[in-house]
């Protein structure tokens, strides 16, 4: 599953992949308790999910803070929505 999480405190989006999104959220909240899931996309193929995640990371590299963290903006979230809509 591809997820997009948001931390108000960090003003960041986290774009990643997890088999268990609830477990991933619990893990993230140990270091920053305000993480919340904004979007998620579950496909039948983990390989396709990985490709989409890599595409998102590459496309938004100009907004990258570090690794899976990106500067939060409504425009970025809208672009993610547009990309996710192609797979739903």
TORDO-686635 format. One line per field, with one value per atom (N, C-alpha, C, O, CB): residue number from 0; residue in one letter; atom name; x negated, y negated, z. Coordinates in steps of 0.02 Angstrom, whole numbers, plus 50000, padded with zeros to 5 digits. Atoms other than C-alpha are relative to their C-alpha. Last residue first. Glycine has a CB too. Layout:
mike = (NUM / ...)
drenlo = (a / ...)
romar = (CA / ...)
xx = (X / ...)
yy = (Y / ...)
zz = (Z / ...)
***
This chain:
mike = (87 / 87 / 87 / 87 / 87 / 86 / 86 / 86 / 86 / 86 / 85 / 85 / 85 / 85 / 85 / 84 / 84 / 84 / 84 / 84 / 83 / 83 / 83 / 83 / 83 / 82 / 82 / 82 / 82 / 82 / 81 / 81 / 81 / 81 / 81 / 80 / 80 / 80 / 80 / 80 / 79 / 79 / 79 / 79 / 79 / 78 / 78 / 78 / 78 / 78 / 77 / 77 / 77 / 77 / 77 / 76 / 76 / 76 / 76 / 76 / 75 / 75 / 75 / 75 / 75 / 74 / 74 / 74 / 74 / 74 / 73 / 73 / 73 / 73 / 73 / 72 / 72 / 72 / 72 / 72 / 71 / 71 / 71 / 71 / 71 / 70 / 70 / 70 / 70 / 70 / 69 / 69 / 69 / 69 / 69 / 68 / 68 / 68 / 68 / 68 / 67 / 67 / 67 / 67 / 67 / 66 / 66 / 66 / 66 / 66 / 65 / 65 / 65 / 65 / 65 / 64 / 64 / 64 / 64 / 64 / 63 / 63 / 63 / 63 / 63 / 62 / 62 / 62 / 62 / 62 / 61 / 61 / 61 / 61 / 61 / 60 / 60 / 60 / 60 / 60 / 59 / 59 / 59 / 59 / 59 / 58 / 58 / 58 / 58 / 58 / 57 / 57 / 57 / 57 / 57 / 56 / 56 / 56 / 56 / 56 / 55 / 55 / 55 / 55 / 55 / 54 / 54 / 54 / 54 / 54 / 53 / 53 / 53 / 53 / 53 / 52 / 52 / 52 / 52 / 52 / 51 / 51 / 51 / 51 / 51 / 50 / 50 / 50 / 50 / 50 / 49 / 49 / 49 / 49 / 49 / 48 / 48 / 48 / 48 / 48 / 47 / 47 / 47 / 47 / 47 / 46 / 46 / 46 / 46 / 46 / 45 / 45 / 45 / 45 / 45 / 44 / 44 / 44 / 44 / 44 / 43 / 43 / 43 / 43 / 43 / 42 / 42 / 42 / 42 / 42 / 41 / 41 / 41 / 41 / 41 / 40 / 40 / 40 / 40 / 40 / 39 / 39 / 39 / 39 / 39 / 38 / 38 / 38 / 38 / 38 / 37 / 37 / 37 / 37 / 37 / 36 / 36 / 36 / 36 / 36 / 35 / 35 / 35 / 35 / 35 / 34 / 34 / 34 / 34 / 34 / 33 / 33 / 33 / 33 / 33 / 32 / 32 / 32 / 32 / 32 / 31 / 31 / 31 / 31 / 31 / 30 / 30 / 30 / 30 / 30 / 29 / 29 / 29 / 29 / 29 / 28 / 28 / 28 / 28 / 28 / 27 / 27 / 27 / 27 / 27 / 26 / 26 / 26 / 26 / 26 / 25 / 25 / 25 / 25 / 25 / 24 / 24 / 24 / 24 / 24 / 23 / 23 / 23 / 23 / 23 / 22 / 22 / 22 / 22 / 22 / 21 / 21 / 21 / 21 / 21 / 20 / 20 / 20 / 20 / 20 / 19 / 19 / 19 / 19 / 19 / 18 / 18 / 18 / 18 / 18 / 17 / 17 / 17 / 17 / 17 / 16 / 16 / 16 / 16 / 16 / 15 / 15 / 15 / 15 / 15 / 14 / 14 / 14 / 14 / 14 / 13 / 13 / 13 / 13 / 13 / 12 / 12 / 12 / 12 / 12 / 11 / 11 / 11 / 11 / 11 / 10 / 10 / 10 / 10 / 10 / 9 / 9 / 9 / 9 / 9 / 8 / 8 / 8 / 8 / 8 / 7 / 7 / 7 / 7 / 7 / 6 / 6 / 6 / 6 / 6 / 5 / 5 / 5 / 5 / 5 / 4 / 4 / 4 / 4 / 4 / 3 / 3 / 3 / 3 / 3 / 2 / 2 / 2 / 2 / 2 / 1 / 1 / 1 / 1 / 1 / 0 / 0 / 0 / 0 / 0)
drenlo = (x / x / x / x / x / x / x / x / x / x / x / x / x / x / x / x / x / x / x / x / x / x / x / x / x / x / x / x / x / x / x / x / x / x / x / x / x / x / x / x / x / x / x / x / x / x / x / x / x / x / x / x / x / x / x / x / x / x / x / x / x / x / x / x / x / x / x / x / x / x / x / x / x / x / x / x / x / x / x / x / x / x / x / x / x / x / x / x / x / x / x / x / x / x / x / x / x / x / x / x / x / x / x / x / x / x / x / x / x / x / x / x / x / x / x / x / x / x / x / x / x / x / x / x / x / x / x / x / x / x / x / x / x / x / x / x / x / x / x / x / x / x / x / x / x / x / x / x / x / x / x / x / x / x / x / x / x / x / x / x / x / x / x / x / x / x / x / x / x / x / x / x / x / x / x / x / x / x / x / x / x / x / x / x / x / x / x / x / x / x / x / x / x / x / x / x / x / x / x / x / x / x / x / x / x / x / x / x / x / x / x / x / x / x / x / x / x / x / x / x / x / x / x / x / x / x / x / x / x / x / x / x / x / x / x / x / x / x / x / x / x / x / x / x / x / x / x / x / x / x / x / x / x / x / x / x / x / x / x / x / x / x / x / x / x / x / x / x / x / x / x / x / x / x / x / x / x / x / x / x / x / x / x / x / x / x / x / x / x / x / x / x / x / x / x / x / x / x / x / x / x / x / x / x / x / x / x / x / x / x / x / x / x / x / x / x / x / x / x / x / x / x / x / x / x / x / x / x / x / x / x / x / x / x / x / x / x / x / x / x / x / x / x / x / x / x / x / x / x / x / x / x / x / x / x / x / x / x / x / x / x / x / x / x / x / x / x / x / x / x / x / x / x / x / x / x / x / x / x / x / x / x / x / x / x / x / x / x / x / x / x / x / x / x / x / x / x / x / x / x / x / x / x / x / x / x / x / x / x / x / x / x / x / x / x / x / x / x / x / x / x / x / x / x / x / x / x / x / x / x / x / x / x / x / x / x / x / x / x / x)
romar = (N / CA / C / O / CB / N / CA / C / O / CB / N / CA / C / O / CB / N / CA / C / O / CB / N / CA / C / O / CB / N / CA / C / O / CB / N / CA / C / O / CB / N / CA / C / O / CB / N / CA / C / O / CB / N / CA / C / O / CB / N / CA / C / O / CB / N / CA / C / O / CB / N / CA / C / O / CB / N / CA / C / O / CB / N / CA / C / O / CB / N / CA / C / O / CB / N / CA / C / O / CB / N / CA / C / O / CB / N / CA / C / O / CB / N / CA / C / O / CB / N / CA / C / O / CB / N / CA / C / O / CB / N / CA / C / O / CB / N / CA / C / O / CB / N / CA / C / O / CB / N / CA / C / O / CB / N / CA / C / O / CB / N / CA / C / O / CB / N / CA / C / O / CB / N / CA / C / O / CB / N / CA / C / O / CB / N / CA / C / O / CB / N / CA / C / O / CB / N / CA / C / O / CB / N / CA / C / O / CB / N / CA / C / O / CB / N / CA / C / O / CB / N / CA / C / O / CB / N / CA / C / O / CB / N / CA / C / O / CB / N / CA / C / O / CB / N / CA / C / O / CB / N / CA / C / O / CB / N / CA / C / O / CB / N / CA / C / O / CB / N / CA / C / O / CB / N / CA / C / O / CB / N / CA / C / O / CB / N / CA / C / O / CB / N / CA / C / O / CB / N / CA / C / O / CB / N / CA / C / O / CB / N / CA / C / O / CB / N / CA / C / O / CB / N / CA / C / O / CB / N / CA / C / O / CB / N / CA / C / O / CB / N / CA / C / O / CB / N / CA / C / O / CB / N / CA / C / O / CB / N / CA / C / O / CB / N / CA / C / O / CB / N / CA / C / O / CB / N / CA / C / O / CB / N / CA / C / O / CB / N / CA / C / O / CB / N / CA / C / O / CB / N / CA / C / O / CB / N / CA / C / O / CB / N / CA / C / O / CB / N / CA / C / O / CB / N / CA / C / O / CB / N / CA / C / O / CB / N / CA / C / O / CB / N / CA / C / O / CB / N / CA / C / O / CB / N / CA / C / O / CB / N / CA / C / O / CB / N / CA / C / O / CB / N / CA / C / O / CB / N / CA / C / O / CB / N / CA / C / O / CB / N / CA / C / O / CB / N / CA / C / O / CB / N / CA / C / O / CB / N / CA / C / O / CB / N / CA / C / O / CB / N / CA / C / O / CB)
xx = (49940 / 50424 / 50056 / 50110 / 50024 / 50004 / 50254 / 50061 / 50063 / 49939 / 50014 / 50264 / 50000 / 50004 / 49933 / 49937 / 50346 / 49991 / 50038 / 50030 / 49964 / 50185 / 50064 / 50082 / 50017 / 50037 / 50091 / 50036 / 50044 / 49928 / 49993 / 50221 / 49966 / 49994 / 49971 / 49931 / 50230 / 50011 / 50043 / 50050 / 49998 / 50039 / 50070 / 50077 / 49981 / 50035 / 50049 / 49998 / 50006 / 49929 / 49955 / 50179 / 49969 / 50003 / 50019 / 49948 / 50068 / 50049 / 50072 / 50036 / 50032 / 49922 / 50051 / 50052 / 49942 / 50015 / 50030 / 49969 / 49987 / 49955 / 49937 / 50097 / 49989 / 50017 / 50054 / 49963 / 49919 / 50064 / 50067 / 49957 / 49928 / 49813 / 50026 / 50006 / 50035 / 49967 / 49625 / 50075 / 50094 / 49969 / 49993 / 49575 / 50034 / 50075 / 50039 / 49968 / 49512 / 49998 / 49947 / 49967 / 49929 / 49476 / 50038 / 50099 / 50031 / 49972 / 49285 / 50073 / 50088 / 49994 / 50046 / 49250 / 50038 / 50096 / 49964 / 50036 / 49331 / 49945 / 49887 / 50049 / 50026 / 49389 / 49963 / 49921 / 49954 / 49968 / 49493 / 49972 / 49997 / 50076 / 50012 / 49384 / 50031 / 50014 / 50027 / 50067 / 49384 / 49983 / 49944 / 49948 / 49998 / 49572 / 49932 / 49928 / 50050 / 49962 / 49575 / 49997 / 49996 / 50073 / 50038 / 49437 / 50035 / 50003 / 49991 / 50062 / 49518 / 49960 / 49932 / 49958 / 49983 / 49688 / 49938 / 49931 / 50047 / 49980 / 49617 / 50016 / 49995 / 50062 / 50061 / 49529 / 50014 / 49978 / 49962 / 50034 / 49693 / 49936 / 49922 / 49983 / 49963 / 49782 / 49966 / 49958 / 50074 / 50013 / 49648 / 50035 / 50007 / 50023 / 50069 / 49657 / 49983 / 49951 / 49950 / 50000 / 49846 / 49931 / 49925 / 50022 / 49970 / 49827 / 50003 / 49990 / 50071 / 50049 / 49707 / 50027 / 49990 / 49984 / 50049 / 49822 / 49949 / 49922 / 49965 / 50071 / 49957 / 49955 / 49957 / 49986 / 50013 / 50139 / 49927 / 49905 / 50041 / 49994 / 50152 / 49984 / 49957 / 49953 / 50018 / 50185 / 50013 / 50069 / 50040 / 49982 / 50182 / 49975 / 49915 / 49971 / 50032 / 50177 / 50027 / 50084 / 50009 / 49982 / 50211 / 49966 / 49914 / 49980 / 49957 / 50208 / 50027 / 50085 / 49962 / 49995 / 50140 / 50049 / 50106 / 50024 / 49934 / 50096 / 49999 / 49964 / 50055 / 49993 / 49931 / 50071 / 50101 / 49949 / 49946 / 49955 / 50005 / 50043 / 49992 / 49932 / 49861 / 50054 / 50111 / 50019 / 49962 / 49684 / 50074 / 50100 / 49980 / 50047 / 49552 / 50035 / 50008 / 49950 / 50044 / 49667 / 49950 / 49928 / 49962 / 49976 / 49797 / 49958 / 49966 / 50071 / 50017 / 49698 / 50019 / 49984 / 50033 / 50072 / 49709 / 49978 / 49937 / 49965 / 50018 / 49896 / 49925 / 49903 / 50022 / 49979 / 49921 / 49982 / 49957 / 50075 / 50047 / 49821 / 50016 / 49970 / 50003 / 50063 / 49923 / 49948 / 49912 / 49973 / 49988 / 50085 / 49937 / 49921 / 50057 / 50002 / 50019 / 50012 / 49984 / 50052 / 49952 / 49980 / 49996 / 49952 / 49986 / 49951 / 49894 / 50056 / 50114 / 49966 / 49998 / 49809 / 50051 / 50102 / 50019 / 49964 / 49754 / 49997 / 49946 / 49968 / 50035 / 49700 / 50045 / 50101 / 49972 / 49975 / 49738 / 49961 / 49900 / 49993 / 50042 / 49716 / 50033 / 50091 / 49992 / 49965 / 49785 / 49949 / 49891 / 50033 / 50027 / 49708 / 50051 / 50096 / 49937 / 49978 / 49749 / 49974 / 49946 / 49974 / 50058 / 49648 / 50016 / 49971 / 49977 / 50059 / 49774 / 49940 / 49901 / 49984 / 49994 / 49920 / 49938 / 49912 / 50063 / 50016 / 49863 / 50004 / 49964 / 49929 / 50014 / 49945 / 49984 / 50015 / 50059 / 49986 / 49951 / 49978 / 49936 / 49965 / 50022 / 49963 / 50023 / 50082 / 50031 / 49967 / 49972 / 49971 / 49914 / 49993 / 50035 / 49937 / 50038 / 50099 / 49995 / 49958 / 50000 / 49956 / 49908 / 50048)
yy = (49979 / 49814 / 50021 / 50040 / 49944 / 49930 / 49810 / 50025 / 50083 / 50010 / 49959 / 49647 / 50074 / 50115 / 49980 / 49990 / 49565 / 50042 / 50076 / 49932 / 49944 / 49592 / 50015 / 50073 / 49984 / 49939 / 49477 / 50061 / 50111 / 49997 / 49989 / 49339 / 50065 / 50103 / 49940 / 49978 / 49354 / 50017 / 50066 / 49947 / 49930 / 49342 / 50029 / 50085 / 50006 / 49962 / 49182 / 50074 / 50117 / 49973 / 49995 / 49113 / 50040 / 50078 / 49930 / 49952 / 49153 / 50009 / 50065 / 49979 / 49934 / 49062 / 50055 / 50107 / 50003 / 49982 / 48911 / 50069 / 50107 / 49949 / 49977 / 48908 / 50022 / 50072 / 49944 / 50052 / 48897 / 50030 / 50089 / 49967 / 49998 / 48995 / 49940 / 49883 / 50004 / 50060 / 49002 / 50005 / 50021 / 49936 / 50053 / 49182 / 49940 / 49949 / 50024 / 50061 / 49324 / 49944 / 49932 / 49976 / 49997 / 49498 / 49937 / 49935 / 50060 / 49934 / 49478 / 49996 / 49975 / 50045 / 49944 / 49301 / 50065 / 50071 / 50000 / 50021 / 49131 / 50051 / 50033 / 49994 / 49950 / 49161 / 49968 / 49923 / 50049 / 50014 / 49027 / 50045 / 50043 / 50009 / 50071 / 49022 / 49979 / 49926 / 49956 / 50007 / 49213 / 49928 / 49915 / 50028 / 50052 / 49211 / 49988 / 49960 / 50017 / 50058 / 49307 / 49941 / 49883 / 50019 / 50033 / 49425 / 49936 / 49884 / 50048 / 50027 / 49469 / 49962 / 49909 / 50057 / 50057 / 49487 / 49967 / 49906 / 50021 / 50055 / 49599 / 49937 / 49882 / 50021 / 50027 / 49705 / 49942 / 49893 / 50056 / 50036 / 49727 / 49968 / 49909 / 50048 / 50062 / 49772 / 49959 / 49898 / 50014 / 50044 / 49900 / 49933 / 49881 / 50034 / 50025 / 49976 / 49951 / 49900 / 50058 / 50049 / 49991 / 49969 / 49908 / 50033 / 50061 / 50075 / 49945 / 49887 / 50014 / 50028 / 50203 / 49934 / 49886 / 50051 / 50038 / 50232 / 49967 / 49913 / 50045 / 49987 / 50284 / 49955 / 49894 / 49991 / 49928 / 50298 / 50017 / 50071 / 50037 / 49966 / 50112 / 50074 / 50094 / 49969 / 49929 / 50014 / 50033 / 50031 / 50036 / 49965 / 49826 / 50071 / 50083 / 49964 / 49935 / 49716 / 50033 / 50020 / 50046 / 49962 / 49535 / 50068 / 50077 / 49961 / 50042 / 49417 / 50039 / 50031 / 49939 / 49975 / 49532 / 49955 / 49947 / 50075 / 49975 / 49434 / 50022 / 49994 / 49947 / 49972 / 49397 / 50025 / 50056 / 50058 / 50030 / 49291 / 50026 / 49997 / 49926 / 49974 / 49400 / 49971 / 49995 / 49989 / 50062 / 49371 / 50019 / 50047 / 49967 / 50056 / 49498 / 49933 / 49880 / 50012 / 49997 / 49636 / 49943 / 49921 / 50067 / 50041 / 49579 / 50005 / 49965 / 50018 / 50070 / 49649 / 49956 / 49908 / 49975 / 50006 / 49826 / 49927 / 49902 / 50043 / 49994 / 49813 / 49991 / 49958 / 50068 / 50061 / 49750 / 50001 / 49951 / 49989 / 50052 / 49894 / 49934 / 49898 / 49991 / 49987 / 50019 / 49946 / 49922 / 50069 / 50017 / 49943 / 50010 / 49969 / 50043 / 50073 / 49944 / 49978 / 49929 / 49967 / 50014 / 50129 / 49926 / 49904 / 50045 / 49945 / 50184 / 49988 / 50004 / 50067 / 49957 / 50015 / 50056 / 50046 / 49960 / 49937 / 49900 / 50040 / 50041 / 50041 / 49937 / 49719 / 50060 / 50053 / 50006 / 49956 / 49536 / 50065 / 50066 / 49967 / 49940 / 49430 / 50045 / 50065 / 50036 / 49940 / 49255 / 50056 / 50046 / 49988 / 49953 / 49118 / 50053 / 50070 / 50033 / 50029 / 48963 / 50042 / 50017 / 49927 / 50001 / 49044 / 49966 / 49955 / 50071 / 50023 / 49003 / 49994 / 49946 / 50046 / 50073 / 49022 / 49970 / 49919 / 49982 / 50023 / 49197 / 49924 / 49891 / 50025 / 50071 / 49273 / 49989 / 50018 / 49955 / 50022 / 49449 / 49928 / 49903 / 50045 / 50069 / 49510 / 49978 / 49977 / 49954 / 50047 / 49697 / 49930 / 49921 / 50025 / 50064 / 49827 / 49953 / 49950 / 49970 / 50058 / 50000 / 49938 / 49933 / 50001)
zz = (49962 / 49558 / 49955 / 49978 / 50046 / 49980 / 49474 / 50038 / 50059 / 50043 / 50059 / 49375 / 50015 / 49970 / 49969 / 50036 / 49525 / 49937 / 49915 / 49981 / 49970 / 49624 / 49961 / 49952 / 50075 / 50017 / 49504 / 50027 / 49991 / 50027 / 50072 / 49516 / 49979 / 49939 / 49962 / 50012 / 49706 / 49926 / 49909 / 50023 / 49977 / 49714 / 49988 / 49964 / 50075 / 50051 / 49611 / 50017 / 49973 / 49990 / 50057 / 49730 / 49942 / 49908 / 49975 / 49984 / 49878 / 49943 / 49929 / 50064 / 50001 / 49799 / 50014 / 49981 / 50052 / 50069 / 49763 / 49993 / 49947 / 49969 / 50029 / 49941 / 49927 / 49905 / 50003 / 50034 / 50004 / 49972 / 49957 / 49943 / 50009 / 50125 / 49961 / 49974 / 50068 / 49975 / 50099 / 49985 / 49929 / 49968 / 50049 / 50064 / 50033 / 50078 / 49938 / 49976 / 50173 / 49949 / 49917 / 50065 / 50017 / 50102 / 50022 / 50016 / 50032 / 50015 / 50096 / 49979 / 49924 / 50061 / 49994 / 50155 / 49988 / 50009 / 50069 / 49940 / 50131 / 50014 / 50021 / 50062 / 49952 / 49953 / 50058 / 50048 / 49964 / 49935 / 49866 / 50055 / 50112 / 49994 / 49986 / 49707 / 50067 / 50093 / 49944 / 49970 / 49713 / 50017 / 50062 / 49954 / 49949 / 49684 / 50032 / 50087 / 50052 / 50024 / 49519 / 50049 / 50028 / 49988 / 50053 / 49574 / 49978 / 49969 / 49940 / 49972 / 49740 / 49948 / 49962 / 50030 / 49957 / 49658 / 50028 / 50028 / 50056 / 50045 / 49521 / 50040 / 50021 / 49957 / 50029 / 49651 / 49952 / 49951 / 49962 / 49947 / 49745 / 49973 / 49987 / 50059 / 49989 / 49584 / 50054 / 50047 / 50019 / 50057 / 49541 / 50008 / 49992 / 49934 / 49993 / 49715 / 49943 / 49954 / 50001 / 49946 / 49703 / 50008 / 50017 / 50067 / 50027 / 49533 / 50054 / 50040 / 49973 / 50047 / 49608 / 49970 / 49962 / 49944 / 49960 / 49757 / 49954 / 49970 / 50051 / 50014 / 49633 / 50042 / 50035 / 49926 / 49995 / 49685 / 49992 / 50012 / 49949 / 50064 / 49720 / 50009 / 50061 / 49947 / 49996 / 49878 / 49933 / 49907 / 50057 / 50061 / 49875 / 50005 / 50015 / 49936 / 50009 / 50028 / 49938 / 49917 / 50061 / 50060 / 50067 / 50003 / 50034 / 49935 / 50042 / 50216 / 49940 / 49921 / 49976 / 50068 / 50352 / 49962 / 49982 / 49999 / 50018 / 50508 / 49927 / 49886 / 50012 / 50067 / 50595 / 49990 / 50035 / 49989 / 50039 / 50752 / 49928 / 49888 / 49998 / 49990 / 50876 / 49955 / 49958 / 50069 / 50013 / 50810 / 50001 / 49953 / 49930 / 50003 / 50864 / 49988 / 50006 / 49945 / 49941 / 50927 / 50000 / 50053 / 50001 / 49945 / 50802 / 50063 / 50109 / 50016 / 50011 / 50658 / 50058 / 50075 / 49936 / 49996 / 50727 / 49992 / 50030 / 49947 / 49929 / 50759 / 50009 / 50056 / 50028 / 49967 / 50581 / 50074 / 50100 / 49992 / 50021 / 50509 / 50034 / 50056 / 49923 / 49965 / 50610 / 49983 / 50027 / 49983 / 49929 / 50546 / 50042 / 50085 / 50028 / 49992 / 50367 / 50073 / 50096 / 49955 / 49947 / 50369 / 50017 / 50055 / 50063 / 50003 / 50209 / 50050 / 50037 / 50013 / 49941 / 50197 / 49988 / 49955 / 50064 / 50010 / 50058 / 50065 / 50099 / 49941 / 49992 / 50068 / 49985 / 49962 / 50068 / 50053 / 50043 / 50004 / 49996 / 49928 / 50005 / 50198 / 49949 / 49957 / 50070 / 50023 / 50189 / 49998 / 49981 / 49930 / 50049 / 50292 / 49981 / 50019 / 50028 / 50064 / 50392 / 49942 / 49893 / 49993 / 50046 / 50533 / 49934 / 49893 / 49987 / 49964 / 50668 / 49955 / 49960 / 50058 / 49994 / 50549 / 50032 / 50010 / 50041 / 49932 / 50506 / 50000 / 49966 / 50022 / 49989 / 50352 / 50074 / 50118 / 49979 / 49932 / 50285 / 50007 / 49971 / 50052 / 49994 / 50106 / 50069 / 50084 / 49943 / 49954 / 50089 / 49993 / 49972 / 50073 / 50001 / 49955 / 50047 / 50045 / 49928 / 50000 / 50000 / 50000 / 50039 / 50060)
***
